[in-house]
Amino acid sequence: MPNAKTPDRLAGYEHRYRELAEQLATIGLIHSGSVTRRYTHCANPGCKCHADPPQPHGPYDQWTAKINGKTVTRRLSPAEAELYNEWIANDRQLRRIIKQMRQIAAKAAALKLKHLADQ
């Protein structure tokens, strides 16, 4: 005999799934990779970056990502770094939402399959 709460649980899963799908529409531009702040040392032996204590050059913002299996790094202006950080945060939010959608879909699918087998 099917569980009387099955339709309610299924409706709850479907409602939550639709809420998450609506959140996807609000996400802005996305981009992969990461932004890091770097300090560098030059090849000039008399430079302050080789002093004691060293005073490295920078900070410099860099974006790094894997593209076609190769690591690509690009130096960014402060304005570019701000945009990349926003886009990367959007990408992470997108991935979190999709992960939640997959979990809910798996629960709903298991419930539907169980309900079908019980009939």
Secondary structure, 3 states (H helix, E strand, C coil): CCCCCHHHHHHHHHHHHHHHHHHHCCCCCCCCCEEEEEEECCCCCCCHHHCCCCCCEEEEEEEEEEECCEEEEEEECHHHHHHHHHHHHHHHHHHHHHHHHHHHHHHHHHHHHHHHHHC
